[in-house]
Amino acid sequence: MTNEQTAIKTTYFSMAGNACLALLKGLAGYFGNSFALIADAIESASDVFSSFLVFVGLKYSGKPPDKNHPYGHGRAEPLMTFLVVGFLIASAIIIAYKSVKNIGTPHEIPKAYTLFILAAIITWKEVSYRIVSKKSHETHSSSLKADAWHHRSDAITSVAAFIGISIALIFGKGYEYADDWAALFASGFILYNSYLIFRPALGEVMDEHMYDDLVEEIRQTSRKVEGIIDTEKCFIRKSGIKYHVDLHATVDANITVKQGHELAHKLKGALQQNMPQLGHILIHIEPNA
């Protein structure tokens, strides 16, 4: 299974899980008098759509290069990540607004059984985070990483809800607003997490250098190719789940142009074979002084 197929398959898992949790949280929050759970349900519902956007971005970014897009369509992935962040921010604002409104409105203490539901949700979301995060590292997908952090943020907001409901149940009348304060805290965390997701996606679009480990791996692999003395400049830019490379390699100054051309193809083949995450590779041959 290719990285693209693995990433797309993982989005199915996220969409199905978030849809089920949104329904469960919404029902439990409504019947259990817990706005923190309803806030969680709102976030999970937005996560279903954001996971769908990740799916669309991965499908489009996996399209092969064409005349108008010689480097492929990979930049669609971080663009979808921006949309995902937008939905996260919108859901955080809605939750914060309703939390503040509820804090000033008398309401009943949440039901005790909501704690058991939250405990199950926290466990499931943390497991989901670990599964999707692992796949994001395997496939080098920034949007899948954003999707993984949706699961982690959901787990943390559920922890906040668990704490808020516990306080309300332990201390009783006068502390029913602890549940709403927990939801307000959750909205702040969602906003902070939105920045953490947005920042690397912005760096990807701006061709920011963030790949020192990959550069070193490219240099080490290059030096193992017979005829390649060393490497000089090495520029990397990420597009979708692929990394495009511009590499300057030094060779014996006395070889012919044809031999240098053959060495460039040999080096390119070695890099593609040993590092399948690489996309377009441009080799520039430099004479060894």
ROFI-159878 format. One record per residue (C-alpha): residue number from 1; residue in three letters; x, y, z. Coordinates in Angstrom, 2 decimals. Each point is the difference from the previous one (the first is absolute). Layout:
<recs>
NUM:Ala:X:Y:Z
...
</recs>
This chain:
<recs>
1:Met:0.00:0.00:0.00
2:Thr:1.40:3.42:-0.99
3:Asn:0.30:2.96:2.38
4:Glu:-2.90:1.70:-1.79
5:Gln:-2.26:-3.03:0.45
6:Thr:1.00:-0.35:3.67
7:Ala:-0.74:3.66:0.69
8:Ile:-3.40:-0.13:-1.74
9:Lys:-0.96:-3.20:1.83
10:Thr:0.86:1.70:3.29
11:Thr:-2.42:2.86:-0.75
12:Tyr:-2.83:-2.55:-0.27
13:Phe:0.83:-1.12:3.53
14:Ser:-0.06:3.62:1.24
15:Met:-3.29:0.90:-1.68
16:Ala:-1.82:-3.09:1.28
17:Gly:1.35:0.40:3.54
18:Asn:-0.83:3.71:0.22
19:Ala:-3.52:-0.50:-1.34
20:Cys:-0.78:-2.65:2.62
21:Leu:1.50:2.08:2.80
22:Ala:-1.84:3.17:-1.03
23:Leu:-3.30:-1.86:0.26
24:Leu:0.89:-1.65:3.32
25:Lys:1.24:3.25:1.58
26:Gly:-2.96:2.00:-1.24
27:Leu:-2.54:-2.44:1.44
28:Ala:1.90:-0.41:3.27
29:Gly:0.43:3.76:0.39
30:Tyr:-3.65:0.77:-0.74
31:Phe:-1.51:-2.62:2.29
32:Gly:2.77:0.29:2.60
33:Asn:-0.20:3.81:0.36
34:Ser:3.66:0.47:-0.98
35:Phe:0.94:2.90:-2.26
36:Ala:3.64:-1.11:0.08
37:Leu:-1.10:-3.22:-1.69
38:Ile:-2.12:1.94:-2.50
39:Ala:3.06:2.17:-0.71
40:Asp:1.96:-3.20:-0.57
41:Ala:-2.71:-1.17:-2.38
42:Ile:0.26:3.23:-1.99
43:Glu:3.74:-0.49:-0.36
44:Ser:-0.42:-3.64:-1.07
45:Ala:-2.62:1.02:-2.57
46:Ser:2.39:2.58:-1.45
47:Asp:2.72:-2.66:0.04
48:Val:-2.11:-2.19:-2.31
49:Phe:-0.04:2.74:-2.60
50:Ser:3.65:0.91:0.55
51:Ser:0.97:-3.67:-0.44
52:Phe:-1.98:0.05:-3.25
53:Leu:2.02:3.04:-1.10
54:Val:3.20:-1.90:0.81
55:Phe:-1.32:-2.87:-2.13
56:Val:-0.72:2.36:-2.93
57:Gly:3.42:1.62:0.35
58:Leu:1.79:-3.35:0.01
59:Lys:-1.95:-1.25:-3.02
60:Tyr:0.71:3.16:-2.01
61:Ser:3.64:0.33:1.09
62:Gly:0.60:-3.58:-1.15
63:Lys:-0.84:0.84:-3.61
64:Pro:3.03:-0.46:-2.31
65:Pro:1.81:2.99:-1.54
66:Asp:-1.48:1.50:-3.14
67:Lys:0.82:2.80:-2.45
68:Asn:-1.23:2.74:2.33
69:His:1.33:-1.62:3.18
70:Pro:3.43:-1.50:-0.79
71:Tyr:0.75:-0.50:3.70
72:Gly:-3.33:-1.70:0.65
73:His:-2.94:1.16:2.13
74:Gly:1.49:-0.52:3.45
75:Arg:-0.53:3.57:1.19
76:Ala:-3.72:-0.75:0.21
77:Glu:0.71:-1.82:3.26
78:Pro:1.24:2.97:2.09
79:Leu:-2.73:2.17:-1.54
80:Met:-2.57:-2.45:1.35
81:Thr:1.80:0.15:3.34
82:Phe:-0.70:3.75:0.07
83:Leu:-3.71:-0.73:-0.49
84:Val:0.11:-2.57:2.79
85:Val:1.56:2.61:2.31
86:Gly:-2.76:2.42:-0.97
87:Phe:-2.65:-2.48:1.10
88:Leu:1.84:-0.60:3.26
89:Ile:0.11:3.73:0.73
90:Ala:-3.70:0.38:-0.84
91:Ser:-0.97:-2.86:2.31
92:Ala:2.16:1.46:2.80
93:Ile:-1.72:3.38:-0.32
94:Ile:-3.46:-1.61:0.07
95:Ile:0.88:-2.06:3.08
96:Ala:1.48:3.03:1.80
97:Tyr:-3.05:2.13:-0.77
98:Lys:-2.47:-2.61:1.23
99:Ser:2.13:-0.73:3.07
100:Val:0.01:3.65:1.10
101:Lys:-3.74:0.18:-0.67
102:Asn:-0.66:-3.14:2.07
103:Ile:2.15:1.16:2.91
104:Gly:-2.51:2.77:0.63
105:Thr:-3.04:-2.27:-0.44
106:Pro:-1.24:-2.24:2.87
107:His:-0.15:-3.69:-0.95
108:Glu:0.06:-3.46:1.51
109:Ile:3.09:-1.90:1.12
110:Pro:1.18:-2.53:-2.62
111:Lys:-0.96:-3.64:0.46
112:Ala:2.58:-2.31:1.57
113:Tyr:-0.13:-2.54:-2.85
114:Thr:1.52:2.56:-2.37
115:Leu:3.35:-0.63:1.72
116:Phe:0.03:-3.63:-1.15
117:Ile:-0.80:1.07:-3.55
118:Leu:2.80:2.57:0.12
119:Ala:2.50:-2.55:1.33
120:Ala:-0.74:-2.27:-2.97
121:Ile:0.23:2.94:-2.42
122:Ile:3.37:1.15:1.40
123:Thr:1.44:-3.50:-0.39
124:Trp:-1.29:-0.38:-3.56
125:Lys:1.20:3.44:-1.14
126:Glu:3.50:-0.53:1.40
127:Val:0.20:-3.36:-1.78
128:Ser:-1.24:1.68:-3.19
129:Tyr:2.64:2.72:0.37
130:Arg:2.78:-2.56:0.26
131:Ile:-1.24:-1.96:-3.02
132:Val:-0.41:3.04:-2.28
133:Ser:3.21:1.64:1.26
134:Lys:1.96:-3.17:-0.80
135:Lys:-1.46:-0.04:-3.53
136:Ser:0.80:3.70:-0.47
137:His:3.67:-0.69:0.78
138:Glu:0.05:-3.02:-2.30
139:Thr:-1.52:1.93:-2.91
140:His:1.58:3.43:0.73
141:Ser:-3.45:1.60:-0.23
142:Ser:-0.47:3.41:1.62
143:Ser:-3.79:-0.11:-0.33
144:Leu:-0.12:-3.45:1.58
145:Lys:2.10:1.39:2.85
146:Ala:-2.61:2.75:0.41
147:Asp:-2.70:-2.67:0.05
148:Ala:1.93:-1.88:2.70
149:Trp:0.14:3.12:2.14
150:His:-3.75:0.30:-0.33
151:His:-0.25:-3.30:1.84
152:Arg:2.47:1.15:2.66
153:Ser:-1.80:3.34:0.51
154:Asp:-3.27:-1.87:0.26
155:Ala:1.49:-2.23:2.70
156:Ile:1.26:3.01:1.96
157:Thr:-3.28:1.90:-0.25
158:Ser:-1.73:-3.15:1.24
159:Val:2.42:-0.08:2.95
160:Ala:-0.97:3.61:0.75
161:Ala:-3.67:-0.97:-0.15
162:Phe:0.67:-2.96:2.30
163:Ile:1.65:2.28:2.56
164:Gly:-2.75:2.63:-0.24
165:Ile:-2.80:-2.53:0.44
166:Ser:1.85:-1.68:2.88
167:Ile:0.30:3.33:1.83
168:Ala:-3.69:0.72:-0.54
169:Leu:-1.01:-3.42:1.30
170:Ile:2.33:0.03:3.02
171:Phe:-0.77:3.51:1.26
172:Gly:-3.63:0.11:-1.10
173:Lys:-2.17:3.12:-0.22
174:Gly:1.91:3.14:-0.87
175:Tyr:2.64:-1.93:-1.97
176:Glu:-2.15:-1.01:-2.98
177:Tyr:1.84:2.64:-2.04
178:Ala:3.27:-1.97:0.26
179:Asp:-1.20:-1.97:-3.02
180:Asp:-0.32:3.23:-2.02
181:Trp:3.40:1.26:1.12
182:Ala:1.44:-3.31:-1.20
183:Ala:-1.56:0.58:-3.42
184:Leu:1.45:3.53:-0.06
185:Phe:3.45:-1.40:0.79
186:Ala:-0.47:-2.54:-2.79
187:Ser:-0.67:2.79:-2.52
188:Gly:3.26:1.70:0.98
189:Phe:1.91:-3.23:-0.48
190:Ile:-1.57:-0.50:-3.42
191:Leu:1.17:3.48:-1.06
192:Tyr:3.54:-0.71:1.20
193:Asn:0.01:-3.35:-1.75
194:Ser:-1.20:1.71:-3.20
195:Tyr:3.20:2.04:-0.04
196:Leu:2.12:-3.12:0.47
197:Ile:-1.66:-1.55:-3.04
198:Phe:0.08:3.19:-2.09
199:Arg:3.68:0.84:0.51
200:Pro:1.68:-3.00:-1.74
201:Ala:-2.56:0.10:-2.84
202:Leu:0.88:3.66:-0.58
203:Gly:3.69:-0.90:-0.01
204:Glu:-0.70:-2.65:-2.63
205:Val:-1.78:2.46:-2.30
206:Met:2.78:2.58:0.48
207:Asp:2.74:-2.58:-0.74
208:Glu:1.47:0.52:3.45
209:His:3.03:-2.19:0.75
210:Met:-1.02:-2.50:2.69
211:Tyr:1.68:-3.20:-1.16
212:Asp:3.56:-0.18:1.39
213:Asp:-0.28:-3.73:0.75
214:Leu:-1.17:-0.73:-3.54
215:Val:2.84:2.08:-1.48
216:Glu:2.53:-1.99:2.00
217:Glu:-1.55:-3.29:-1.14
218:Ile:0.19:1.17:-3.63
219:Arg:3.67:0.95:0.40
220:Gln:0.90:-3.35:1.58
221:Thr:-1.82:-1.95:-2.71
222:Ser:1.66:2.08:-2.73
223:Arg:3.52:-0.65:1.31
224:Lys:-0.58:-3.74:-0.32
225:Val:-0.52:0.30:-3.77
226:Glu:3.16:-0.87:-1.87
227:Gly:1.37:3.06:-1.79
228:Ile:-1.64:2.55:2.32
229:Ile:2.72:1.65:2.08
230:Asp:-2.23:2.19:2.16
231:Thr:-3.03:2.30:-0.02
232:Glu:-0.32:3.77:0.25
233:Lys:-3.33:1.84:-0.07
234:Cys:-3.07:-2.01:0.89
235:Phe:-3.39:1.73:-0.09
236:Ile:-3.23:-1.76:0.96
237:Arg:-3.60:1.09:-0.34
238:Lys:-2.96:-2.09:1.03
239:Ser:-3.05:-0.42:-2.20
240:Gly:-2.69:-2.27:1.39
241:Ile:1.66:-3.16:1.27
242:Lys:2.98:0.34:-2.35
243:Tyr:3.26:1.93:0.38
244:His:1.47:1.69:-3.07
245:Val:3.81:0.25:0.02
246:Asp:2.55:2.26:-1.70
247:Leu:3.44:-1.52:0.61
248:His:3.50:1.06:-1.05
249:Ala:2.38:-2.96:-0.16
250:Thr:3.77:0.21:-0.51
251:Val:1.79:-2.42:-2.35
252:Asp:3.46:-0.41:-1.51
253:Ala:0.70:3.11:-2.09
254:Asn:1.71:-2.05:-2.72
255:Ile:-2.95:-2.19:-1.05
256:Thr:-1.96:0.70:-3.18
257:Val:-3.34:1.78:-0.16
258:Lys:-1.60:-3.33:-0.97
259:Gln:1.49:-1.71:3.08
260:Gly:-1.21:2.83:2.21
261:His:-3.48:-0.34:-1.50
262:Glu:0.01:-3.74:0.69
263:Leu:1.13:0.58:3.58
264:Ala:-2.86:2.44:0.54
265:His:-2.50:-2.65:-1.14
266:Lys:1.71:-2.62:2.15
267:Leu:-0.19:2.24:3.06
268:Lys:-3.64:0.86:-0.67
269:Gly:-0.86:-3.69:-0.28
270:Ala:1.78:-0.82:3.25
271:Leu:-1.86:2.75:1.87
272:Gln:-3.38:-1.08:-1.37
273:Gln:0.66:-3.63:0.87
274:Asn:1.21:0.64:3.55
275:Met:-2.35:2.89:0.83
276:Pro:-3.44:-0.57:-1.56
277:Gln:-1.39:3.13:1.69
278:Leu:1.98:2.13:-2.48
279:Gly:-1.85:1.37:-3.02
280:His:1.66:2.12:-2.71
281:Ile:3.81:-0.10:0.29
282:Leu:2.22:2.44:-1.88
283:Ile:3.71:-0.84:0.02
284:His:2.58:2.67:-0.86
285:Ile:3.52:-1.33:-0.61
286:Glu:2.91:2.06:1.36
287:Pro:3.69:-0.67:-0.86
288:Asn:2.18:-0.85:2.99
289:Ala:2.57:2.80:0.30
</recs>
